[in-house]
Amino acid sequence: MSDTSRRPRRTGKPYRRPKKDPVRILAFEALRAVDERDAYANLVLPPLLRKAREKEGPEGFDGRDAALATELVYGTLRRQGTYDAVISACVDRPLREVDPPVLDVLSLGAHQLLGTRIPPHAAVSATVELARVVLGDGRAKFVNAVLRKVAQHDLDGWLERVAPPYEDDPEDHLAVVHSHPRWVVSALWDSLGGGRAGIEELLAADNERPEVTLVARPGRATTTELLDEDAAVPGRWSPYAVRLTEGGEPGAVPAVREGRAGVQDEGSQLVALALAGAPLDGPDEKWLDACAGPGGKAALLAALAAERGATLLASERQTHRAGLVARALHGNPGPYQVIAADGTRPPWRPGTFDRVLVDVPCTGLGALRRRPEARWRRRPEDLDGFAPLQRALLRTALESVRVGGVVGYATCSPLLAETRAVVADLLKQFPDAELIDARPSLPGVPDLSTGPDVQLWPHLHGTDAMYLALIRRTA
């Protein structure tokens, strides 16, 4: 018996082939990669866009196509929790029973309807055509029916319907309105120290598109050179930072292409600068980056060390990431070394270094603007998984620095379990170590709270939520 399941029904109308929309097909492919392979959008999307730009004819991308595809992917991922709540109200089954590819198409449609200025009829029509191409005519009818329901209200109207009142359940209200898992809302709220205004501003900032920030590596490039780029303005806090206010393609910047400058969030730059600027007793000749991959902080530290006649040892456990570090440091004006080594079982002797940076593996919940999908992947139990490694790495860092030297403990997470709790535990084990005030090492940066450690925030500083504690060995 022949398979006729894919044949169009006889309706009296001639069958029309679906129109292929390269922009939306690419966005769908990126979302599927994120869902199926646990890929990160910031790693998946650039090569897809590059390939699309190289095509000729109607499937080739121009700048507007690339911008729309980027907005569709990142906007859908950022607002996934909100759109799930809306879509759930428009289907007659639990979302877990909707095939993931269908849900991705529905989410793309919901974002166009609720999160962009695309006219509703165009958003529905384009998404249904996408569904016909990637899902088939049968499921496209389901997509059409659901999106017509979604189109009945704007975002505010839907939030009134699907988000519980703040007075009844503050955390669940914020989770739906700002598209964060409830447990993440709770953990971030604890880190901020309470208050509705602050948490709402932070959650909203997590859903904003971050600017591209470049770093001019000392001795290799200058901010003056980078400011010659279109729509480039100085950074807010780092003297080596330049922001591309209209996005821009970093790879098109000559200094970036040549490795003399790089893409680096300003918060990451500030962590390296604070360690380099911390007061030190005794010589200042040997620096260590104990968790150096992929190399942004190490490249800046190596350049700063070279200016003072110091050397940097950059250590990274994973061999392929050590290769990325070596590439970032290639051309540094002073001596340096890159090795692949386990930071919890180091090949160097205790007390070897004057300055040590340990930017530990963490949940990454401080970089949700750049990696929005991380909020949906992480679970509360992940904190317990990272805790032993974070403590072991800080312990080794404290053993690796000499008396009078300084350790910088950093995370790209503001969660207390990954920041102050780790530092407090290790200080109990090291009575001959003390916290020093990190705030003077970040001159001009406001809203640094009471110290002595520092927590940066997207809504206050326009950076990733980087944490830094500076610790000096005293005996």
PEDA-V457485 format. One record per residue. N is the residue number from 0. RES is the residue in one letter. PHI is phi in whole degrees, 0 to 359 (* if undefined). D_LAST is the distance of its C-alpha to the last C-alpha in whole Angstrom. Layout:
BEGIN
N	RES	PHI	D_LAST
N	RES	PHI	D_LAST
END
This chain:
BEGIN
0	M	*	84
1	S	283	82
2	D	274	79
3	T	251	80
4	S	294	77
5	R	263	76
6	R	281	79
7	P	292	80
8	R	291	82
9	R	277	86
10	T	246	86
11	G	93	89
12	K	253	86
13	P	296	85
14	Y	292	82
15	R	248	79
16	R	293	76
17	P	294	73
18	K	277	72
19	K	276	69
20	D	249	66
21	P	303	63
22	V	295	61
23	R	286	61
24	I	296	61
25	L	297	58
26	A	298	56
27	F	297	57
28	E	299	56
29	A	295	53
30	L	295	53
31	R	294	54
32	A	297	51
33	V	298	49
34	D	282	50
35	E	281	51
36	R	251	48
37	D	55	45
38	A	284	45
39	Y	259	44
40	A	300	46
41	N	288	44
42	L	260	45
43	V	281	48
44	L	292	50
45	P	305	49
46	P	294	51
47	L	296	54
48	L	292	54
49	R	299	54
50	K	297	57
51	A	293	59
52	R	293	59
53	E	281	60
54	K	285	63
55	E	255	67
56	G	85	69
57	P	294	69
58	E	270	66
59	G	282	64
60	F	261	61
61	D	252	61
62	G	299	58
63	R	292	60
64	D	298	60
65	A	297	56
66	A	295	55
67	L	293	57
68	A	299	56
69	T	297	52
70	E	296	53
71	L	297	55
72	V	291	52
73	Y	291	49
74	G	297	51
75	T	295	53
76	L	292	49
77	R	297	48
78	R	261	50
79	Q	304	51
80	G	297	50
81	T	295	53
82	Y	293	55
83	D	300	55
84	A	295	56
85	V	292	59
86	I	298	60
87	S	301	60
88	A	285	62
89	C	249	65
90	V	240	65
91	D	259	67
92	R	211	64
93	P	298	60
94	L	300	58
95	R	295	57
96	E	267	61
97	V	271	61
98	D	304	61
99	P	307	57
100	P	298	59
101	V	294	62
102	L	295	59
103	D	297	57
104	V	295	60
105	L	299	61
106	S	293	57
107	L	300	58
108	G	294	61
109	A	299	60
110	H	295	57
111	Q	296	60
112	L	284	62
113	L	252	59
114	G	236	57
115	T	226	59
116	R	264	62
117	I	296	64
118	P	304	67
119	P	305	67
120	H	297	71
121	A	289	69
122	A	296	66
123	V	294	68
124	S	300	70
125	A	295	67
126	T	288	65
127	V	294	68
128	E	297	69
129	L	300	66
130	A	299	66
131	R	298	70
132	V	288	68
133	V	261	65
134	L	241	66
135	G	104	70
136	D	297	73
137	G	298	73
138	R	286	69
139	A	297	70
140	K	294	72
141	F	297	69
142	V	301	67
143	N	299	70
144	A	295	71
145	V	292	67
146	L	293	66
147	R	293	69
148	K	289	68
149	V	301	65
150	A	290	67
151	Q	288	68
152	H	221	65
153	D	276	63
154	L	299	59
155	D	299	59
156	G	297	62
157	W	291	60
158	L	298	57
159	E	297	59
160	R	270	61
161	V	253	58
162	A	265	55
163	P	295	55
164	P	302	55
165	Y	303	51
166	E	294	52
167	D	277	53
168	D	206	50
169	P	303	48
170	E	292	45
171	D	290	48
172	H	301	50
173	L	295	47
174	A	298	47
175	V	284	50
176	V	296	51
177	H	253	48
178	S	57	48
179	H	228	44
180	P	302	44
181	R	303	44
182	W	293	41
183	V	291	39
184	V	304	41
185	S	298	39
186	A	292	35
187	L	294	36
188	W	298	37
189	D	299	34
190	S	293	32
191	L	286	34
192	G	92	34
193	G	93	38
194	G	96	41
195	R	286	44
196	A	300	44
197	G	296	40
198	I	291	41
199	E	295	44
200	E	294	43
201	L	294	40
202	L	297	42
203	A	294	45
204	A	295	43
205	D	298	42
206	N	262	45
207	E	269	46
208	R	285	46
209	P	283	43
210	E	288	43
211	V	281	43
212	T	245	40
213	L	254	39
214	V	237	36
215	A	271	37
216	R	285	35
217	P	306	34
218	G	82	35
219	R	234	38
220	A	208	39
221	T	233	40
222	T	295	40
223	T	301	44
224	E	297	45
225	L	290	44
226	L	288	46
227	D	285	49
228	E	287	49
229	D	298	52
230	A	57	50
231	A	264	47
232	V	226	45
233	P	298	41
234	G	294	38
235	R	281	37
236	W	235	34
237	S	276	33
238	P	291	34
239	Y	254	35
240	A	263	37
241	V	224	40
242	R	256	42
243	L	263	46
244	T	287	47
245	E	246	50
246	G	79	48
247	G	82	49
248	E	256	49
249	P	304	46
250	G	296	47
251	A	276	50
252	V	277	47
253	P	307	47
254	A	296	44
255	V	289	43
256	R	299	45
257	E	270	44
258	G	83	40
259	R	280	39
260	A	225	39
261	G	212	38
262	V	269	39
263	Q	205	35
264	D	304	35
265	E	295	34
266	G	297	31
267	S	297	30
268	Q	298	30
269	L	295	28
270	V	299	25
271	A	296	25
272	L	294	25
273	A	294	22
274	L	297	20
275	A	296	21
276	G	264	21
277	A	294	18
278	P	294	16
279	L	228	14
280	D	259	12
281	G	95	13
282	P	294	16
283	D	222	17
284	E	238	19
285	K	235	19
286	W	243	19
287	L	226	20
288	D	251	22
289	A	276	22
290	C	225	25
291	A	279	27
292	G	294	30
293	P	272	33
294	G	123	31
295	G	297	32
296	K	294	28
297	A	298	27
298	A	296	30
299	L	290	29
300	L	298	26
301	A	297	27
302	A	292	30
303	L	293	27
304	A	297	25
305	A	299	28
306	E	297	29
307	R	256	25
308	G	78	26
309	A	263	23
310	T	240	24
311	L	246	24
312	L	257	24
313	A	254	25
314	S	244	25
315	E	218	28
316	R	293	29
317	Q	276	33
318	T	299	35
319	H	292	37
320	R	287	34
321	A	299	32
322	G	296	36
323	L	295	36
324	V	297	32
325	A	300	34
326	R	294	37
327	A	293	35
328	L	271	33
329	H	301	36
330	G	93	37
331	N	302	34
332	P	290	34
333	G	236	31
334	P	290	29
335	Y	202	28
336	Q	215	28
337	V	241	29
338	I	227	29
339	A	260	30
340	A	207	27
341	D	279	26
342	G	293	22
343	T	270	22
344	R	223	22
345	P	285	21
346	P	276	23
347	W	268	20
348	R	279	17
349	P	301	13
350	G	71	11
351	T	280	14
352	F	249	14
353	D	272	14
354	R	227	15
355	V	226	16
356	L	251	19
357	V	230	20
358	D	263	24
359	V	281	24
360	P	302	28
361	C	205	29
362	T	292	33
363	G	73	33
364	L	284	35
365	G	272	34
366	A	240	36
367	L	290	39
368	R	294	41
369	R	268	41
370	R	233	41
371	P	298	43
372	E	290	44
373	A	298	40
374	R	296	41
375	W	272	44
376	R	270	42
377	R	287	39
378	R	231	39
379	P	305	37
380	E	291	36
381	D	298	35
382	L	299	32
383	D	293	31
384	G	291	32
385	F	280	29
386	A	305	26
387	P	298	25
388	L	293	25
389	Q	299	23
390	R	291	20
391	A	294	20
392	L	292	20
393	L	292	17
394	R	300	15
395	T	297	16
396	A	299	15
397	L	293	11
398	E	286	11
399	S	278	13
400	V	269	11
401	R	281	9
402	V	299	5
403	G	93	8
404	G	276	10
405	V	232	12
406	V	250	14
407	G	252	17
408	Y	260	19
409	A	228	23
410	T	218	26
411	C	263	30
412	S	210	30
413	P	265	30
414	L	293	30
415	L	301	28
416	A	295	28
417	E	254	26
418	T	241	24
419	R	295	22
420	A	296	23
421	V	295	21
422	V	297	18
423	A	298	18
424	D	297	18
425	L	288	15
426	L	294	13
427	K	294	15
428	Q	277	13
429	F	238	10
430	P	296	9
431	D	265	5
432	A	225	7
433	E	218	10
434	L	288	14
435	I	244	15
436	D	291	18
437	A	277	20
438	R	296	23
439	P	298	23
440	S	279	23
441	L	236	26
442	P	298	28
443	G	88	32
444	V	275	31
445	P	274	33
446	D	55	32
447	L	262	29
448	S	62	29
449	T	265	26
450	G	71	23
451	P	285	20
452	D	277	21
453	V	230	24
454	Q	236	27
455	L	269	30
456	W	223	34
457	P	300	37
458	H	281	39
459	L	257	37
460	H	241	36
461	G	70	38
462	T	242	35
463	D	296	34
464	A	277	32
465	M	280	29
466	Y	246	26
467	L	215	22
468	A	238	19
469	L	256	16
470	I	231	12
471	R	254	9
472	R	282	6
473	T	253	4
474	A	200	0
END
